[in-house]
Amino acid sequence: MKKLVIIFASLMVCIFLFFGCTAAPETTATQPPTSTTAAVPRSVLQCPQGTPTSGPTPQYGGTVTMIWGMACNNLGAPWKSMTGFERSFSRFAIENLIGLDASGNPVPQLATSWQTDPTAKTITFTLRQGVNFQDETPFNAAAVKWCLDTYRTGTLQDLKLVSSVDVIDDNHVKLTLSAWDPVFISNLSSSGAGKITSPAAAQKYGDDIAHNPVGTGPFKIGGYVPNVSFKFVKFDGYWQKGLPYLDAIQVNIVADPVVALASFTKGEANWCSTQFTPQDIKNLKAQGFIDQNNYANIWCLAPDSKNTDSPLADIRVRQAIAYAIDKDIDVNTIFGGLKPPAYQLAAKGYPAWDETIKGYPYDPVKAKQLLEAAGYNDAHPLTVTMSYTSSAQATDFYTAVQSDLKKVGINFVLAPLDNATTTKMIASGWNNGFVDFRLSYNPEKTYSSSLQENLQVNPSRYPSIAIPDAYDTLFNTMLVENDMAKRAVYYQQLNKMAIDDYCMVIPLYVNIGDNMLEPNTHDFNFWNVTTFEFLPEIAWISK
């Protein structure tokens, strides 16, 4: 019996060493914090990285080819504006300090553990040792400090609570916050603020680092052709020995959904995300393809309301437009019932959802009354522009909205643009019109992070939206609330204020993405439904 116990203990030690995760946070000898927080108990999750725990044995080799519909303009500079899909694609090369488990809880990635001291408002990270960037420079505390400082002193807002980043030694770095944020650590992963790139590479490439991502990840950039394709190839020096399984990832940019679908069904790709019609999805599933229905955001119209010369600065105009859109008909007609209409800034079942929010149901009579009160009529019609990333499906939808608005005397001018232009507009601002507004609200991404990025006084995106003082006060109160139950109440209040009280944006529908995967590609959970956490190192192809 004693011999069996010894064998079992030895086996457990080997398993622990293989996965390389820390069961409990280490205490820094030089500056020990007053409280210690374990990442995740090993009984709940062994490690965010590693081989799959069940299913068939993974095989080595092969290239996963992906079809994507829009250009990717920033894969390597997390401190600059990045779309959600650019963050996900960058994960092939760039890892985060913090990962997320299947429930969206923070777990070790490049940081093996962390210790928090809410009283002192500090977080001390213990860093993974023996890790190099893909340019063979060392991953250490100095590199982490450079990345976090570059991010927090730039235009993005996710790290504005960080007042200092201090190197304790090569393997420990301490963040001091100006105010304690109980969801700060989770947001490091969900916002991308914790992505760590090579400082040497950033200095070498300058602005071109956006197309030359250099991190510690399982794949390194192997080619980039703007608006056409990019490729990642296996990084032989990856710190997780034996990974990745794949040799390469090829991403082809195919804007035309018909061409994309034809290429995918001919077997030219393993994964495809394009504007599938309901019938497309039905046909593909019948052929054995897997529907990765796995990400959602609230799609809205974002008005230029901060510019006092804009007609959209008048709440009556915004409300009139909201009442004039027949969302139930437009959304169901264009998307075939795959996307539910939205009347508030949350999907049902999420903490911010509030049954009492009325929103703006279709009422053209009320829309005309509000327009007349604002000074618009047949002799003085309202004209506004809708700027959006060009696609056939988006044009179809906004054409339907255009028809609704024409019925109440509004000229809704469609302005389809390339993705780079709309991304820049969303980051820097726009005049006299609307742009697409996408509020990501998945379980792993707390509402506060989404609002901080998109809907507050100093956002990373959508700076042309006016933020009322009452909303700003409540937003800042929410940010420092440590009780998550009370915080959820603030979420609901902010949601109601943004819609019913101020019509800050106009919700249209809950955008649920359909990505199709061929069945021989395994553990390729791009845009995971519960966490957004993507582990390309464990993906593999069965032959």
DRENMARMAR-602595 format. One line per field, with one value per residue (C-alpha): residue number from 1; residue in three letters; x, y, z. Coordinates in pm, 1 decimal. Example, Ala and Ser with C-alpha at 12.3 -4.5 7.8 and 13.67 -1.06 7.14 Angstrom:
2
pos <- 1 2
code <- ALA SER
east <- 1230.0 1367.0
north <- -450.0 -106.0
up <- 780.0 714.0
END
This chain:
543
pos <- 1 2 3 4 5 6 7 8 9 10 11 12 13 14 15 16 17 18 19 20 21 22 23 24 25 26 27 28 29 30 31 32 33 34 35 36 37 38 39 40 41 42 43 44 45 46 47 48 49 50 51 52 53 54 55 56 57 58 59 60 61 62 63 64 65 66 67 68 69 70 71 72 73 74 75 76 77 78 79 80 81 82 83 84 85 86 87 88 89 90 91 92 93 94 95 96 97 98 99 100 101 102 103 104 105 106 107 108 109 110 111 112 113 114 115 116 117 118 119 120 121 122 123 124 125 126 127 128 129 130 131 132 133 134 135 136 137 138 139 140 141 142 143 144 145 146 147 148 149 150 151 152 153 154 155 156 157 158 159 160 161 162 163 164 165 166 167 168 169 170 171 172 173 174 175 176 177 178 179 180 181 182 183 184 185 186 187 188 189 190 191 192 193 194 195 196 197 198 199 200 201 202 203 204 205 206 207 208 209 210 211 212 213 214 215 216 217 218 219 220 221 222 223 224 225 226 227 228 229 230 231 232 233 234 235 236 237 238 239 240 241 242 243 244 245 246 247 248 249 250 251 252 253 254 255 256 257 258 259 260 261 262 263 264 265 266 267 268 269 270 271 272 273 274 275 276 277 278 279 280 281 282 283 284 285 286 287 288 289 290 291 292 293 294 295 296 297 298 299 300 301 302 303 304 305 306 307 308 309 310 311 312 313 314 315 316 317 318 319 320 321 322 323 324 325 326 327 328 329 330 331 332 333 334 335 336 337 338 339 340 341 342 343 344 345 346 347 348 349 350 351 352 353 354 355 356 357 358 359 360 361 362 363 364 365 366 367 368 369 370 371 372 373 374 375 376 377 378 379 380 381 382 383 384 385 386 387 388 389 390 391 392 393 394 395 396 397 398 399 400 401 402 403 404 405 406 407 408 409 410 411 412 413 414 415 416 417 418 419 420 421 422 423 424 425 426 427 428 429 430 431 432 433 434 435 436 437 438 439 440 441 442 443 444 445 446 447 448 449 450 451 452 453 454 455 456 457 458 459 460 461 462 463 464 465 466 467 468 469 470 471 472 473 474 475 476 477 478 479 480 481 482 483 484 485 486 487 488 489 490 491 492 493 494 495 496 497 498 499 500 501 502 503 504 505 506 507 508 509 510 511 512 513 514 515 516 517 518 519 520 521 522 523 524 525 526 527 528 529 530 531 532 533 534 535 536 537 538 539 540 541 542 543
code <- MET LYS LYS LEU VAL ILE ILE PHE ALA SER LEU MET VAL CYS ILE PHE LEU PHE PHE GLY CYS THR ALA ALA PRO GLU THR THR ALA THR GLN PRO PRO THR SER THR THR ALA ALA VAL PRO ARG SER VAL LEU GLN CYS PRO GLN GLY THR PRO THR SER GLY PRO THR PRO GLN TYR GLY GLY THR VAL THR MET ILE TRP GLY MET ALA CYS ASN ASN LEU GLY ALA PRO TRP LYS SER MET THR GLY PHE GLU ARG SER PHE SER ARG PHE ALA ILE GLU ASN LEU ILE GLY LEU ASP ALA SER GLY ASN PRO VAL PRO GLN LEU ALA THR SER TRP GLN THR ASP PRO THR ALA LYS THR ILE THR PHE THR LEU ARG GLN GLY VAL ASN PHE GLN ASP GLU THR PRO PHE ASN ALA ALA ALA VAL LYS TRP CYS LEU ASP THR TYR ARG THR GLY THR LEU GLN ASP LEU LYS LEU VAL SER SER VAL ASP VAL ILE ASP ASP ASN HIS VAL LYS LEU THR LEU SER ALA TRP ASP PRO VAL PHE ILE SER ASN LEU SER SER SER GLY ALA GLY LYS ILE THR SER PRO ALA ALA ALA GLN LYS TYR GLY ASP ASP ILE ALA HIS ASN PRO VAL GLY THR GLY PRO PHE LYS ILE GLY GLY TYR VAL PRO ASN VAL SER PHE LYS PHE VAL LYS PHE ASP GLY TYR TRP GLN LYS GLY LEU PRO TYR LEU ASP ALA ILE GLN VAL ASN ILE VAL ALA ASP PRO VAL VAL ALA LEU ALA SER PHE THR LYS GLY GLU ALA ASN TRP CYS SER THR GLN PHE THR PRO GLN ASP ILE LYS ASN LEU LYS ALA GLN GLY PHE ILE ASP GLN ASN ASN TYR ALA ASN ILE TRP CYS LEU ALA PRO ASP SER LYS ASN THR ASP SER PRO LEU ALA ASP ILE ARG VAL ARG GLN ALA ILE ALA TYR ALA ILE ASP LYS ASP ILE ASP VAL ASN THR ILE PHE GLY GLY LEU LYS PRO PRO ALA TYR GLN LEU ALA ALA LYS GLY TYR PRO ALA TRP ASP GLU THR ILE LYS GLY TYR PRO TYR ASP PRO VAL LYS ALA LYS GLN LEU LEU GLU ALA ALA GLY TYR ASN ASP ALA HIS PRO LEU THR VAL THR MET SER TYR THR SER SER ALA GLN ALA THR ASP PHE TYR THR ALA VAL GLN SER ASP LEU LYS LYS VAL GLY ILE ASN PHE VAL LEU ALA PRO LEU ASP ASN ALA THR THR THR LYS MET ILE ALA SER GLY TRP ASN ASN GLY PHE VAL ASP PHE ARG LEU SER TYR ASN PRO GLU LYS THR TYR SER SER SER LEU GLN GLU ASN LEU GLN VAL ASN PRO SER ARG TYR PRO SER ILE ALA ILE PRO ASP ALA TYR ASP THR LEU PHE ASN THR MET LEU VAL GLU ASN ASP MET ALA LYS ARG ALA VAL TYR TYR GLN GLN LEU ASN LYS MET ALA ILE ASP ASP TYR CYS MET VAL ILE PRO LEU TYR VAL ASN ILE GLY ASP ASN MET LEU GLU PRO ASN THR HIS ASP PHE ASN PHE TRP ASN VAL THR THR PHE GLU PHE LEU PRO GLU ILE ALA TRP ILE SER LYS
east <- 0.0 281.5 445.3 122.4 96.5 455.1 387.8 67.4 243.3 524.4 275.3 94.3 421.3 504.6 162.8 202.6 546.1 427.1 147.8 360.5 84.9 112.7 -147.0 -117.0 40.4 396.8 488.0 743.2 1020.2 1120.3 774.1 520.1 161.0 -95.0 -335.9 -291.8 -527.3 -494.4 -554.6 -781.9 -768.5 -621.4 -927.3 -1126.4 -879.8 -535.5 -406.2 -534.0 -267.5 -178.4 -307.9 -683.2 -797.3 -1039.7 -1120.2 -893.2 -516.2 -401.3 -188.4 100.0 130.8 -89.9 -209.4 -544.2 -677.2 -924.8 -1152.5 -1228.7 -1425.9 -1243.7 -890.4 -684.0 -486.4 -340.5 -210.4 91.5 31.3 -222.5 -166.1 -332.6 -695.4 -773.0 -1102.7 -1221.1 -1133.2 -785.1 -726.6 -828.2 -608.3 -314.0 -339.3 -158.3 158.5 89.2 -6.4 -153.7 -47.1 -383.2 -589.8 -952.3 -1098.4 -1416.4 -1629.8 -1444.1 -1239.7 -879.8 -608.9 -231.1 -84.8 240.6 185.6 190.1 18.9 -69.6 -117.3 -363.8 -378.1 -705.3 -612.1 -283.9 -444.2 -161.4 -134.8 194.4 242.6 481.3 599.4 668.3 1041.1 1242.0 1021.4 1154.6 987.2 993.8 1285.0 1483.7 1476.2 1374.3 1026.1 1073.9 944.6 1113.8 926.9 597.2 655.8 732.0 411.8 186.1 339.8 307.4 -57.9 -155.2 13.3 -150.0 -501.3 -674.4 -850.3 -829.2 -522.6 -594.4 -643.3 -278.3 -70.4 261.3 422.7 729.5 984.3 1063.2 1301.5 1319.1 1022.0 797.3 617.8 386.6 96.9 -36.0 -389.4 -533.2 -859.2 -933.4 -1116.4 -1240.8 -1260.8 -930.6 -752.4 -1028.2 -1032.4 -660.9 -750.7 -1088.1 -977.0 -637.0 -458.3 -251.3 -112.1 267.5 478.9 854.7 975.0 1277.7 1052.5 827.6 1129.7 1265.3 946.6 792.8 442.8 496.6 477.4 102.4 178.5 471.4 342.7 617.9 514.5 568.5 287.6 288.4 304.6 509.5 415.3 512.9 376.5 135.1 -25.0 -259.2 -625.9 -531.9 -391.6 -156.5 11.2 148.5 404.1 501.0 738.0 990.4 1101.5 754.6 772.8 511.9 721.8 550.6 316.3 176.9 45.6 -13.9 259.7 88.4 -224.2 -323.9 -584.2 -736.9 -931.8 -1239.4 -1484.2 -1742.7 -1958.6 -2053.5 -1687.9 -1607.9 -1883.7 -1781.3 -1418.0 -1514.9 -1750.1 -1484.5 -1256.1 -1017.1 -1047.1 -1100.7 -1285.8 -1498.4 -1665.0 -1868.0 -2221.6 -2398.7 -2766.6 -2998.3 -3016.5 -2635.1 -2608.1 -2876.2 -2701.6 -2356.6 -2479.0 -2651.5 -2314.9 -2152.3 -1988.5 -1989.6 -2166.5 -1955.7 -2233.3 -2011.1 -1990.3 -2237.2 -2258.9 -2533.6 -2534.5 -2649.5 -2643.4 -2393.6 -2486.9 -2262.7 -2428.0 -2127.6 -2093.0 -2344.2 -2388.3 -2506.3 -2883.7 -2825.0 -2725.7 -3101.5 -3243.6 -3578.3 -3411.9 -3240.2 -3565.2 -3756.5 -3511.2 -3531.7 -3913.6 -3910.1 -3713.0 -3926.3 -3664.5 -3881.6 -3949.1 -3605.3 -3398.7 -3609.2 -3632.2 -3260.1 -3128.8 -3398.7 -3467.2 -3103.7 -3049.4 -3299.2 -3396.4 -3249.6 -3419.7 -3155.1 -2778.9 -2787.6 -2906.9 -3168.8 -3014.0 -2713.3 -2665.6 -2731.9 -3064.7 -3355.8 -3714.8 -3834.6 -3643.0 -3897.8 -3663.7 -3823.4 -4074.9 -4185.6 -4409.3 -4388.2 -4656.4 -4453.1 -4141.6 -4307.8 -4426.6 -4074.2 -3928.7 -4178.5 -4101.3 -3734.1 -3809.3 -3802.7 -4084.1 -4143.3 -4017.1 -3715.0 -3628.1 -3365.3 -3064.8 -2813.4 -2536.1 -2483.5 -2115.1 -2045.6 -1805.5 -1912.0 -2078.6 -2379.0 -2566.9 -2499.7 -2615.5 -2932.0 -3007.7 -2937.8 -3137.9 -3434.5 -3370.4 -3340.5 -3686.4 -3834.3 -3686.2 -3798.8 -4159.5 -4127.9 -3939.5 -3577.3 -3307.9 -3079.9 -2772.4 -2573.0 -2193.0 -2028.2 -1654.4 -1359.7 -1284.0 -968.5 -1162.3 -1449.0 -1205.9 -1022.9 -1351.4 -1474.6 -1148.5 -1111.2 -1468.1 -1717.6 -1954.7 -2325.6 -2433.7 -2412.8 -2155.6 -2191.9 -2176.2 -2092.5 -2109.8 -1942.1 -2106.4 -2003.8 -1989.2 -1612.6 -1616.4 -1767.1 -2010.3 -1779.5 -1501.7 -1733.2 -1866.8 -1518.9 -1402.7 -1709.0 -1946.7 -1795.2 -1634.7 -1289.8 -1354.7 -1112.0 -1377.9 -1681.7 -1565.2 -1840.6 -2117.1 -2221.9 -2202.7 -2449.8 -2318.7 -2562.2 -2449.1 -2082.6 -2136.0 -2307.4 -2043.4 -1761.6 -1954.4 -1993.7 -1621.9 -1518.5 -1799.1 -1646.6 -1976.2 -2057.4 -2429.2 -2446.5 -2234.2 -2491.4 -2759.7 -2544.0 -2513.8 -2892.9 -2920.9 -2657.7 -2835.2 -3167.8 -3010.3 -2832.1 -3154.9 -3468.9 -3330.5 -3084.7 -3110.2 -2729.8 -2725.7 -3000.5 -2994.9 -3081.4 -3011.4 -2803.8 -2534.5 -2468.7 -2187.5 -2188.2 -1844.5 -1837.4 -1573.0 -1493.8 -1516.5 -1152.5 -1024.4 -1020.5 -995.9 -1010.4 -1255.8 -1207.2 -1421.1 -1535.5 -1894.0 -1830.1 -1478.7 -1342.9 -1032.8 -862.9 -579.3 -436.6 -151.2 -384.1 -562.9 -495.5 -611.3 -699.8 -569.5
north <- 0.0 237.9 166.3 254.9 584.7 672.8 588.4 797.2 1094.5 1075.3 1061.9 1372.2 1564.2 1471.9 1586.3 1915.0 1977.7 1890.0 2144.8 2408.6 2596.8 2725.7 2592.5 2885.9 3230.0 3280.0 3537.2 3796.3 3813.0 4171.5 4328.2 4073.9 4185.2 4171.6 3935.9 3640.6 3530.1 3193.0 3201.2 2896.5 2580.6 2288.2 2086.6 2319.9 2366.5 2220.2 2480.1 2712.4 2563.9 2203.8 1900.8 1826.2 1617.7 1399.7 1281.6 1135.3 1167.5 1485.7 1454.4 1674.3 1864.0 2034.1 2387.8 2530.4 2767.6 3031.2 3251.0 3592.2 3875.2 4189.4 4324.7 4297.4 4617.6 4565.8 4227.5 4335.9 4662.3 4598.6 4950.2 5089.0 5044.9 4680.9 4531.7 4220.8 3997.2 4151.8 4069.3 3710.3 3672.6 3825.6 3544.4 3312.8 3511.4 3719.3 3576.3 3748.6 3778.1 3626.7 3352.1 3259.7 2924.7 2773.0 2990.0 3313.1 3311.4 3440.2 3172.7 3175.3 3233.9 3435.4 3522.8 3206.9 3376.6 3713.1 3862.4 4142.1 4400.5 4596.4 4823.0 4930.0 4900.0 4683.2 4367.1 4177.0 3933.0 3637.8 3577.4 3253.3 3183.3 3046.2 3206.7 3391.9 3609.9 3494.0 3732.3 3542.0 3830.6 3733.8 3765.0 3927.0 4198.7 4474.2 4363.9 4351.9 4699.6 4836.2 4689.1 4802.0 5149.7 5189.1 5086.9 5299.0 5616.8 5587.3 5667.9 5350.1 5363.2 5007.6 5073.8 5432.2 5318.0 5205.2 5481.5 5294.7 4970.8 4872.9 4599.9 4412.9 4167.4 3979.8 3761.3 3996.8 4315.9 4528.8 4741.9 5022.9 5143.7 5486.0 5313.6 4947.8 4764.7 4414.7 4300.9 4452.7 4116.7 3961.7 4267.5 4229.5 3933.9 4035.2 4383.9 4282.3 4520.4 4233.2 4123.4 4115.6 4186.0 4210.4 4565.1 4507.7 4415.3 4716.9 4947.0 4770.6 4783.9 5108.8 5148.5 4834.7 4625.7 4620.6 4384.3 4208.2 4072.3 3934.0 3766.6 3447.0 3255.5 2921.6 3074.7 3356.4 3574.8 3415.1 3667.8 3958.7 4091.2 4385.1 4310.3 3971.6 3726.9 3665.0 3356.9 3226.9 2946.6 2719.9 2875.4 2605.3 2788.9 2793.9 2756.7 2477.7 2183.8 1958.2 2232.6 2353.5 2060.9 2251.9 2360.6 2680.2 2898.3 3060.8 3340.0 3445.7 3770.6 3714.2 4004.2 3855.1 3608.9 3414.9 3360.4 3277.4 3017.2 2857.8 2835.3 2679.6 2419.1 2319.6 2224.4 2517.2 2611.8 2450.9 2745.8 3020.0 3329.5 3528.8 3656.3 3324.5 3326.7 3107.0 2865.5 2859.1 2752.0 2486.4 2343.8 2342.8 2169.3 1906.8 1842.8 1778.5 2113.2 2239.8 2566.9 2755.2 2991.9 3151.0 3524.7 3803.0 4177.4 4436.0 4609.0 4970.4 5304.8 5543.5 5910.3 6212.7 6373.3 6546.9 6793.6 7066.3 7150.3 6797.1 6743.3 6425.9 6637.2 6682.3 6385.4 6430.6 6357.4 6046.7 5922.8 5992.4 5780.7 5503.3 5497.5 5504.3 5179.6 4866.6 4639.5 4331.1 4329.1 4447.0 4213.2 3905.3 3973.1 4024.0 3767.2 3502.9 3485.2 3408.1 3737.0 3872.8 4242.3 4451.2 4723.1 4767.5 4731.9 4374.7 4034.9 3859.3 3653.1 3880.7 4082.7 4417.7 4302.8 4504.5 4402.3 4756.7 4913.7 5018.8 5116.4 5248.6 5010.7 5089.9 5399.0 5616.5 5853.4 5935.3 5964.0 6232.3 6421.4 6430.6 6544.0 6827.6 6932.9 6943.4 7164.5 6910.1 6867.9 6826.3 7177.5 7125.4 6753.8 6586.1 6431.3 6210.4 5980.4 5617.0 5515.3 5143.6 4872.5 4773.2 4432.5 4305.2 4202.1 4530.8 4725.0 4515.5 4582.5 4956.1 4984.0 4845.1 5102.5 5369.6 5273.9 5298.1 5643.8 5771.8 5703.3 5967.2 6217.1 6135.8 6110.3 5830.4 5842.9 5519.1 5550.4 5207.1 5225.5 4990.1 4842.2 5051.0 5374.9 5282.2 5155.0 5488.3 5681.5 5482.9 5553.0 5922.5 6048.5 6143.4 6427.9 6459.9 6102.0 5749.9 5472.8 5109.1 5061.5 4715.4 4653.5 4322.0 4156.6 3796.1 3626.7 3665.0 4034.0 4229.6 4505.2 4762.0 4676.0 4710.1 5043.7 5167.8 5090.7 5219.8 5436.4 5677.5 6022.5 5906.9 5590.9 5399.8 5403.0 5614.3 5952.2 6140.9 6009.3 6266.8 6138.6 6306.9 6410.8 6184.4 5883.8 5970.8 5998.6 5660.3 5501.8 5614.2 5494.7 5153.9 5125.4 5130.4 4909.7 4586.5 4409.4 4234.4 4209.2 4586.5 4629.8 4434.9 4678.7 4965.0 4783.5 4776.7 5143.0 5245.0 5037.4 5204.9 5550.6 5498.9 5393.3 5526.5 5845.3 5972.7 5756.4 5762.3 5486.1 5306.7 4925.3 4722.5 4352.6 4098.6 3996.2 3624.1 3511.7 3190.3 3048.0 2717.9 2454.1 2139.1 1831.0 1715.7 2028.2 1978.8 2205.7 2510.7 2709.7 3050.0 3306.7 3072.2 3145.1 3172.3 3310.0 3440.5 3250.3 3090.5 2837.9 2783.6 2575.8 2280.6 2286.9 1995.2 1823.5 1455.3 1292.6
up <- 0.0 91.4 -243.9 -427.9 -240.5 -338.2 -704.0 -704.5 -546.3 -799.7 -1085.0 -960.1 -935.4 -1297.1 -1416.9 -1232.4 -1383.1 -1732.4 -1733.0 -1566.0 -1382.8 -1027.0 -785.2 -546.0 -591.1 -482.6 -221.0 -326.2 -69.7 -139.2 -109.2 17.9 -40.7 235.4 57.5 -174.4 -448.6 -620.2 -993.4 -1010.6 -795.9 -983.8 -885.3 -1111.6 -1395.7 -1444.2 -1685.0 -1957.6 -2187.1 -2258.0 -2442.8 -2451.0 -2155.1 -2350.8 -2700.2 -2968.5 -2951.0 -3130.2 -3441.7 -3550.7 -3876.8 -4126.7 -4198.5 -4093.8 -4360.7 -4249.8 -4460.9 -4315.0 -4472.5 -4359.4 -4364.1 -4047.2 -4000.9 -3654.3 -3542.5 -3340.2 -3152.2 -2871.6 -2735.0 -3047.7 -3146.9 -3221.7 -3327.0 -3146.6 -3438.5 -3467.8 -3101.4 -3166.6 -3474.7 -3289.6 -3031.7 -3271.9 -3194.4 -2884.0 -2545.5 -2242.3 -1882.2 -1791.6 -1953.4 -1894.3 -1799.9 -1942.5 -1712.4 -1784.0 -1461.3 -1477.9 -1492.1 -1548.6 -1889.7 -1901.0 -1535.6 -1324.8 -1030.9 -881.0 -537.3 -473.7 -198.8 -234.9 56.5 -100.8 -446.6 -579.4 -790.5 -799.0 -1085.5 -1076.1 -1431.9 -1611.9 -1635.5 -1926.0 -2191.5 -2496.1 -2754.6 -3114.1 -3183.0 -2916.0 -2666.1 -2310.9 -2168.2 -1827.5 -1595.4 -1796.9 -2110.5 -1921.1 -1780.8 -2126.6 -2272.8 -1988.9 -1977.1 -2354.1 -2334.5 -2033.4 -2159.4 -2501.2 -2615.3 -2494.7 -2159.4 -2022.6 -1804.1 -1702.7 -1341.0 -1333.6 -1178.2 -1190.4 -1309.4 -1106.9 -1172.2 -850.5 -1014.8 -1345.7 -1255.5 -1059.0 -1155.5 -940.2 -1059.2 -840.9 -915.1 -841.8 -738.3 -674.8 -952.5 -857.3 -1221.4 -1333.3 -1368.7 -1579.5 -1801.6 -1872.5 -2090.0 -2226.9 -2333.2 -2466.8 -2230.7 -2094.9 -2433.2 -2416.3 -2724.6 -2771.7 -2692.0 -2916.1 -3208.4 -3147.8 -3156.9 -3466.3 -3672.5 -3547.6 -3688.3 -3898.5 -3579.7 -3654.5 -3945.2 -3778.8 -3446.8 -3223.6 -2900.1 -2703.4 -2875.9 -3057.2 -3406.1 -3555.9 -3848.9 -4179.2 -4427.2 -4456.8 -4775.7 -4698.3 -4774.2 -4920.6 -4664.8 -4376.6 -4242.7 -3913.9 -3896.3 -3609.2 -3354.0 -3269.0 -2954.1 -2798.0 -2419.4 -2401.0 -2511.5 -2763.5 -2881.9 -3114.3 -3315.3 -3638.4 -3877.5 -3987.4 -4002.7 -4331.4 -4325.6 -4658.1 -4678.3 -4897.1 -4885.8 -5121.7 -4921.4 -5235.7 -5323.6 -4961.2 -4941.4 -5271.4 -5160.5 -4828.8 -4974.7 -5229.1 -4940.5 -4976.0 -4608.5 -4268.4 -4113.9 -4262.4 -4124.5 -4373.7 -4415.1 -4432.2 -4517.0 -4308.5 -4602.2 -4629.0 -4266.0 -4307.7 -4615.8 -4456.2 -4141.7 -4356.9 -4524.0 -4185.0 -4120.8 -3762.0 -3680.2 -3425.3 -3323.2 -3069.8 -3025.4 -2969.6 -2941.3 -2936.0 -3274.2 -3262.8 -3439.0 -3279.7 -3335.4 -3355.6 -3055.9 -2896.9 -3186.0 -3101.1 -3470.4 -3542.8 -3570.0 -3366.1 -3065.7 -3016.9 -2823.2 -2999.2 -3332.6 -3196.2 -3044.0 -3365.0 -3563.2 -3303.0 -3320.0 -3701.8 -3743.3 -3768.3 -3613.5 -3581.6 -3955.9 -4074.1 -3857.2 -3921.5 -4295.6 -4349.9 -4102.7 -4129.6 -3756.9 -3669.7 -3487.0 -3232.1 -3244.5 -2961.0 -2760.2 -2491.3 -2436.6 -2308.6 -2417.5 -2207.6 -1929.9 -1874.0 -1554.0 -1724.8 -1869.5 -1729.8 -1803.8 -1728.0 -2016.4 -2278.5 -2557.8 -2876.4 -3035.3 -3389.5 -3382.0 -3696.6 -3565.6 -3257.9 -3476.6 -3692.3 -3383.5 -3241.3 -3575.2 -3601.0 -3244.0 -3338.8 -3640.6 -3924.2 -4179.1 -4553.3 -4618.4 -4393.8 -4408.2 -4195.8 -4371.4 -4189.1 -4312.8 -4213.8 -4236.0 -4211.7 -4323.5 -4672.0 -4715.8 -4905.8 -4591.3 -4411.1 -4716.2 -4735.7 -4369.9 -4380.3 -4701.9 -4507.9 -4233.5 -4502.3 -4631.0 -4279.4 -4222.4 -4562.0 -4455.5 -4181.0 -4398.5 -4307.0 -4575.2 -4456.1 -4679.4 -4692.6 -4696.4 -4721.2 -4647.3 -4622.6 -4281.9 -4224.8 -4275.4 -4044.9 -3779.7 -3788.0 -3778.4 -3479.5 -3296.2 -3381.8 -3427.7 -3700.7 -3788.1 -3871.6 -3887.9 -3754.9 -3746.6 -3645.2 -3268.5 -3135.6 -2763.2 -2692.1 -2396.5 -2359.5 -2018.2 -1992.0 -2075.1 -1791.0 -1871.8 -1712.6 -1956.8 -2256.3 -2134.5 -2050.2 -2401.1 -2585.2 -2383.1 -2131.6 -2123.6 -2242.8 -2444.7 -2662.8 -2934.7 -3028.8 -2894.2 -3082.5 -2853.9 -2594.4 -2235.2 -1994.3 -1652.8 -1465.5 -1666.6 -1610.4 -1234.9 -1216.8 -1441.1 -1210.0 -904.4 -1065.2 -1143.2 -776.9 -643.8 -510.4 -438.6 -766.7 -684.6 -637.8 -947.3 -1151.2 -1032.3 -1159.0 -1493.3 -1522.6 -1426.3 -1681.3 -1945.0 -1870.6 -1859.7 -2193.1 -2366.8 -2200.5 -2049.4 -2308.9 -2623.9 -2635.3 -2898.4 -3092.0 -3044.4 -3353.8 -3298.8 -3110.2 -3355.1 -3318.3 -3542.0 -3739.6 -3809.5 -3995.8 -3922.8 -4116.4 -3891.3 -3920.8 -3745.5 -3367.9 -3062.7 -3287.1 -3076.4 -3234.2 -3048.1 -2773.4 -2673.0 -2299.0 -2276.1 -2607.1 -2490.9 -2790.3 -2753.9 -3104.2 -2962.5 -2897.9 -3236.2 -3468.0 -3786.2 -3811.0 -4125.4
END
